[in-house]
Amino acid sequence: MKILHKTLALAAFAAALATAASAAVETYAIDPAHSSVGFSIRHILSKVPGRFTQFSGTITVDRDNLENSSVAATISIGSINTDNEKRDADLKSPGYFDAAKFESMTFKSKSWKKTGENTFDVTGDLAMHGVTKEIVLKVDLLGFGPGMMGAQLSGWDASVTLNREDFGISGPSYADKILGKEVNVSISIEADLKK
């Protein structure tokens, strides 16, 4: 009888450990209504901002070891918005993003490296305009906490500087005279815990 009790106790303990381990890994869905994907690029002497308004993705978080986390996201090229319809049409055209042919860009992380208390270098593959390149996002974890109506949230900021020519986005022949090659990308994410 004692052996049975010990066996049951060990089984319960193992189940508790398994539950605790699985509870540490959480998947959050990016909430586009409370997130933003923005960019800016030099135009002659100023910097022109823009954004993508349609995107989705998930962040899988290991709360016990955040370096084991991962992220995957998709951004609709056709949703580009610089508050100028003519410019947006140009950017969607074959001369730039060619949105009809390359409808989206994707990012999938390969590794997370802790660089500070709540900061990470997130290395992954960015696929855009038919080209895939490894990039490093500078990521800030803003925190975890309760949201409205019982939601559990996580918050993140990320940034990276890209060279548009690395992805074959050269534009018309005169583009280099008016446009910078570097594009500063700024991302702010609120994500909901998937239940």
Residue pairs with C-beta under 8 A, 6 or more apart in sequence:
24 62
24 63
24 64
25 60
25 61
25 62
25 63
26 60
26 61
26 63
26 193
26 194
27 58
27 59
27 60
27 61
27 193
27 194
28 58
28 59
28 60
28 61
28 153
28 154
28 191
28 192
28 193
28 194
29 56
29 57
29 58
29 191
29 192
29 194
30 55
30 56
30 57
30 58
30 59
30 73
30 189
30 190
30 191
31 190
31 191
31 192
32 53
32 54
32 55
32 56
34 190
35 55
35 187
35 188
35 189
35 190
35 191
36 51
36 186
36 187
36 188
37 51
37 52
37 55
37 75
37 185
37 187
38 49
38 50
38 51
38 185
38 186
38 187
39 49
39 50
39 51
39 183
39 184
39 185
39 186
40 47
40 48
40 49
40 50
40 183
40 184
40 186
41 47
41 48
41 50
41 164
41 179
41 180
41 182
41 183
41 184
42 48
42 179
42 180
42 182
43 178
43 179
43 180
44 178
47 184
48 82
49 82
50 80
50 81
50 82
50 83
50 91
51 80
51 81
51 82
52 75
52 76
52 77
52 79
52 80
52 81
53 76
53 79
53 81
54 75
54 76
54 78
54 79
55 73
55 74
55 75
55 76
55 79
56 73
56 74
57 71
57 72
57 73
57 74
57 107
58 71
58 72
58 73
58 191
58 194
59 69
59 70
59 71
59 154
59 156
59 189
59 191
60 69
60 70
60 71
61 69
61 154
62 68
62 69
63 144
66 112
66 114
66 120
66 141
67 111
67 112
67 113
67 114
67 120
68 112
69 109
69 112
70 108
70 109
70 112
71 107
71 108
71 109
71 122
71 124
72 106
72 107
72 108
72 109
73 106
73 107
74 104
74 105
74 106
75 104
75 105
75 106
76 103
76 104
77 92
77 97
77 99
77 102
77 103
77 104
77 105
78 92
78 99
78 103
80 88
80 91
80 92
80 97
80 99
81 88
82 88
82 91
90 96
91 97
92 98
92 99
92 100
93 99
94 100
94 101
95 171
95 172
96 169
96 171
97 129
97 169
98 129
101 130
102 128
102 129
102 130
105 126
105 127
105 128
105 129
106 125
106 126
106 127
106 128
107 124
107 125
107 126
107 127
107 135
107 137
108 124
108 125
109 122
109 123
109 124
109 137
110 123
110 124
110 125
110 134
111 122
111 123
111 124
112 120
112 121
112 122
112 123
112 139
113 120
113 121
113 122
113 123
114 120
115 121
118 140
118 141
118 142
118 143
119 138
119 139
119 140
119 141
120 139
120 141
121 136
121 137
121 138
121 139
122 136
122 137
122 139
122 158
123 134
123 135
123 136
123 137
124 134
124 135
124 137
125 132
125 133
125 134
125 135
126 132
126 133
126 134
126 135
126 162
126 167
128 167
128 169
129 167
129 168
129 169
130 168
131 166
131 167
131 168
133 166
133 167
135 160
135 162
136 160
137 158
137 159
137 160
137 187
138 158
138 159
138 160
139 156
139 157
139 158
140 156
140 157
140 158
141 154
141 155
141 156
142 154
142 155
142 156
142 157
143 154
143 155
144 152
144 153
144 154
144 155
145 152
145 153
146 152
146 153
147 153
147 192
151 192
151 193
152 192
152 193
153 190
153 191
153 192
153 193
154 190
154 191
154 193
155 189
155 190
155 191
156 187
156 188
156 189
156 191
157 186
157 187
157 188
157 189
158 186
158 187
158 189
159 184
159 185
159 186
159 187
160 185
161 182
161 183
161 184
161 185
162 182
162 183
162 185
163 181
163 182
163 183
164 170
164 171
164 179
164 181
164 182
164 183
165 181
171 179
